[in-house]
Amino acid sequence: MRATRRGLWPFSDELRMGSLTVLAVAVLLAARVAGASCAPGTDTDGDGVCDPDDNCVAVANPDQKDTYGSASSPAGAFGDACEPIDAELNVTKVKIRAAAGAITPKGKIIVKGDFVLLAAETFTPPAISARIVDAIEVDQSAPAPSAPAVACTTSSSGRVVRCSQGPQDTVQTVAIFKLSNSAPGADRVVRYRMKITKLTLSGTAFSEPVTVTVTDLGSGIDRVGVIVDCAASNGQLVCREF
């Protein structure tokens, strides 16, 4: 029995390789057929998806993968191939609270989580920006248009970065980043907590997923993360990573 099975192994490998070849040819043929259905000049990136239906016209992405959804894109629907994503952001908690009818805006968004700072990276941003998007109507940027920058200062130890805006009547943003180690040379964990207050959030319905983008305006690195374990009630959405 063993000798017979050994004798079949090479034949099985040939079958497996042949199957992979057939599958690859089928994928290529499908892309060509899809591309052929596009009018001339309407498949800019040549990925077989016509421009009107392509979520990333400039970069070939036949899989049309869109991890973060169209709402998180800066100018409409973009696939991952066109998203300005440089690094991953782990989001462990999000709380969105509306304040309908308040004379002074009292809506707020709280975000907590962490991210990994690679050995060769530093994190001393002169300022940050952030964006929080849910699946229905929230699309909040910080700082708000025409508002002061969310400027940052780094502690003398290099382990704490605090970012905030000056006193004002518009949206307020405060973010604190704590590094597990100040010395580069090894991967480090950065834990963060961000609060955006004085928001005019009049909606009473919010929905998962929630996409969070934090940008270091010094290095230009965009860190993006998504949280999906959420519960909505009474003009509030609470998401936690379990």
C-alpha positions as CSV (number, residue, x, y, z in Angstrom):
1,M,0.0,0.0,0.0
2,R,2.8,2.4,0.9
3,A,4.6,1.7,-2.4
4,T,1.5,2.4,-4.3
5,R,0.9,5.7,-2.6
6,R,4.5,6.8,-3.2
7,G,4.0,6.0,-6.9
8,L,0.9,8.2,-7.0
9,W,2.5,11.3,-5.4
10,P,4.3,12.6,-8.5
11,F,1.1,12.1,-10.5
12,S,-0.9,14.0,-7.8
13,D,1.6,16.9,-7.9
14,E,1.2,17.1,-11.7
15,L,-2.6,17.2,-11.3
16,R,-2.3,19.9,-8.7
17,M,0.0,22.1,-10.8
18,G,-2.2,21.5,-13.8
19,S,-5.2,22.7,-11.9
20,L,-3.4,25.8,-10.8
21,T,-2.4,26.6,-14.4
22,V,-6.0,26.1,-15.6
23,L,-7.2,28.4,-12.8
24,A,-4.7,31.1,-13.7
25,V,-5.7,31.0,-17.3
26,A,-9.4,31.2,-16.4
27,V,-8.7,34.3,-14.3
28,L,-6.8,36.0,-17.1
29,L,-9.5,35.1,-19.7
30,A,-12.2,36.4,-17.3
31,A,-10.4,39.7,-17.0
32,R,-10.0,40.0,-20.8
33,V,-13.6,39.2,-21.4
34,A,-14.6,41.9,-18.8
35,G,-12.2,44.3,-20.3
36,A,-13.5,43.6,-23.8
37,S,-17.0,44.7,-22.6
38,C,-15.7,48.2,-21.9
39,A,-16.0,50.9,-24.5
40,P,-12.7,52.0,-26.0
41,G,-10.9,54.3,-23.6
42,T,-13.1,53.5,-20.6
43,D,-10.8,51.1,-18.7
44,T,-8.0,53.4,-17.8
45,D,-6.0,51.0,-15.7
46,G,-6.7,47.9,-17.8
47,D,-7.9,45.8,-15.0
48,G,-11.0,44.6,-16.7
49,V,-13.4,46.8,-14.7
50,C,-14.9,49.7,-16.7
51,D,-14.1,53.2,-15.4
52,P,-17.8,54.0,-14.4
53,D,-17.8,50.9,-12.1
54,D,-14.1,50.9,-11.1
55,N,-13.5,52.0,-7.5
56,C,-9.9,52.9,-8.3
57,V,-9.5,54.1,-11.9
58,A,-5.8,54.9,-11.8
59,V,-4.5,51.6,-10.3
60,A,-5.2,48.1,-11.6
61,N,-7.3,46.3,-9.0
62,P,-9.5,43.6,-10.6
63,D,-10.5,42.3,-7.2
64,Q,-12.0,45.8,-6.4
65,K,-11.1,45.2,-2.7
66,D,-12.5,48.0,-0.5
67,T,-11.7,47.3,3.1
68,Y,-12.9,50.6,4.6
69,G,-15.9,51.3,2.4
70,S,-16.7,54.2,0.1
71,A,-17.6,56.5,3.0
72,S,-14.0,56.6,4.3
73,S,-12.5,57.7,1.0
74,P,-11.6,61.4,0.8
75,A,-13.4,62.0,-2.5
76,G,-15.9,59.3,-3.1
77,A,-15.6,55.5,-3.6
78,F,-12.0,54.3,-3.7
79,G,-10.7,50.7,-3.4
80,D,-7.8,49.9,-1.2
81,A,-5.4,50.4,-4.1
82,C,-6.3,54.1,-4.1
83,E,-6.6,54.7,-0.3
84,P,-4.0,56.8,1.4
85,I,-3.2,54.0,3.9
86,D,0.4,53.8,5.1
87,A,0.0,51.8,8.3
88,E,-2.5,49.9,10.5
89,L,-4.3,51.5,13.4
90,N,-5.8,49.2,16.0
91,V,-9.1,50.7,17.3
92,T,-10.3,49.2,20.6
93,K,-13.1,51.6,21.5
94,V,-15.2,54.3,19.8
95,K,-18.0,56.3,21.4
96,I,-20.1,58.7,19.4
97,R,-22.7,60.8,21.2
98,A,-25.1,63.2,19.6
99,A,-26.5,66.3,21.3
100,A,-29.6,67.2,19.4
101,G,-31.2,70.5,20.4
102,A,-28.3,71.8,22.5
103,I,-27.6,75.5,22.2
104,T,-23.9,74.9,22.7
105,P,-22.8,71.9,20.7
106,K,-22.2,69.0,23.0
107,G,-21.7,66.1,20.7
108,K,-18.5,64.2,21.2
109,I,-16.4,61.3,19.8
110,I,-13.9,59.3,21.9
111,V,-11.4,56.9,20.3
112,K,-9.0,54.6,22.0
113,G,-6.5,52.0,20.7
114,D,-2.9,51.4,19.8
115,F,-0.5,50.9,16.9
116,V,2.9,49.5,16.4
117,L,5.9,51.8,15.7
118,L,8.5,49.9,13.8
119,A,12.1,49.8,14.9
120,A,13.3,52.3,12.4
121,E,10.3,54.7,12.9
122,T,10.1,57.7,15.2
123,F,6.9,59.4,16.4
124,T,7.3,63.1,17.2
125,P,4.5,64.7,15.2
126,P,4.4,68.5,15.1
127,A,0.7,68.2,14.6
128,I,-1.9,65.6,13.8
129,S,-5.2,65.3,11.9
130,A,-7.9,62.7,12.4
131,R,-11.0,61.5,10.6
132,I,-13.9,59.4,12.0
133,V,-16.5,57.9,9.6
134,D,-19.4,55.6,10.4
135,A,-21.7,53.8,7.9
136,I,-24.5,56.3,7.9
137,E,-23.9,60.0,8.5
138,V,-20.8,60.7,10.6
139,D,-17.8,62.1,8.8
140,Q,-15.9,64.2,11.3
141,S,-12.5,65.7,10.6
142,A,-10.2,67.2,13.2
143,P,-9.2,69.9,13.1
144,A,-12.4,71.3,11.6
145,P,-12.0,73.5,8.4
146,S,-10.5,76.9,9.3
147,A,-9.8,75.7,12.9
148,P,-6.3,75.9,14.5
149,A,-4.1,72.9,14.0
150,V,-4.0,70.1,16.5
151,A,-0.5,70.9,17.6
152,C,1.7,68.3,19.5
153,T,4.4,68.5,22.1
154,T,6.7,65.6,23.1
155,S,7.7,65.1,26.7
156,S,11.4,65.2,27.7
157,S,11.4,61.5,28.1
158,G,10.1,61.0,24.6
159,R,7.4,58.6,25.8
160,V,4.4,60.9,25.8
161,V,3.0,63.0,22.9
162,R,0.2,65.4,23.7
163,C,-1.8,67.0,20.9
164,S,-4.5,69.7,21.3
165,Q,-6.0,72.9,20.0
166,G,-6.0,76.3,21.6
167,P,-9.1,77.6,23.4
168,Q,-11.9,78.4,20.9
169,D,-15.6,78.2,20.4
170,T,-15.4,75.6,17.6
171,V,-14.5,71.9,17.7
172,Q,-11.9,70.8,20.3
173,T,-9.6,67.9,19.8
174,V,-7.2,66.4,22.4
175,A,-5.1,63.3,21.8
176,I,-2.5,61.6,24.0
177,F,0.0,59.0,22.7
178,K,2.0,56.9,25.1
179,L,5.0,55.0,23.8
180,S,6.1,51.7,25.5
181,N,9.7,52.7,25.0
182,S,11.3,56.0,23.9
183,A,14.4,54.4,22.4
184,P,14.3,53.4,18.7
185,G,15.9,50.1,17.6
186,A,13.0,47.8,18.4
187,D,9.3,47.7,17.6
188,R,7.2,49.6,20.1
189,V,3.6,49.8,21.0
190,V,1.9,53.3,21.0
191,R,-1.3,53.6,23.0
192,Y,-3.6,56.5,22.2
193,R,-6.7,58.2,23.4
194,M,-8.4,60.9,21.4
195,K,-11.4,63.1,22.3
196,I,-13.2,65.4,19.9
197,T,-15.8,67.6,21.6
198,K,-18.2,70.6,20.9
199,L,-19.6,68.7,17.9
200,T,-22.9,69.4,16.2
201,L,-24.1,65.8,15.9
202,S,-27.8,66.1,15.5
203,G,-28.4,62.6,14.2
204,T,-30.0,59.9,16.3
205,A,-28.9,56.9,14.2
206,F,-25.3,55.8,13.8
207,S,-24.0,52.5,12.5
208,E,-21.0,50.2,12.3
209,P,-18.4,49.9,10.9
210,V,-16.5,53.0,12.2
211,T,-13.3,53.9,10.3
212,V,-10.6,56.0,12.1
213,T,-7.7,57.7,10.4
214,V,-4.9,59.4,12.3
215,T,-2.3,61.3,10.3
216,D,1.2,62.4,11.5
217,L,1.5,65.7,9.7
218,G,5.3,65.7,10.1
219,S,6.0,62.3,8.5
220,G,2.7,62.3,6.4
221,I,2.0,58.7,7.6
222,D,-1.8,57.8,7.6
223,R,-2.7,55.2,10.1
224,V,-6.2,53.6,9.4
225,G,-8.3,51.2,11.4
226,V,-11.8,49.9,11.5
227,I,-14.0,48.7,14.4
228,V,-17.2,46.7,13.9
229,D,-18.4,45.5,17.2
230,C,-20.9,48.3,18.0
231,A,-24.2,48.9,19.6
232,A,-26.4,51.9,19.0
233,S,-29.1,53.4,21.3
234,N,-30.6,56.8,22.0
235,G,-28.4,58.9,19.8
236,Q,-25.2,57.1,20.8
237,L,-22.9,54.5,19.3
238,V,-20.5,52.5,21.4
239,C,-17.9,50.2,19.8
240,R,-15.6,47.8,21.7
241,E,-13.0,45.3,20.5
242,F,-13.7,42.0,22.1
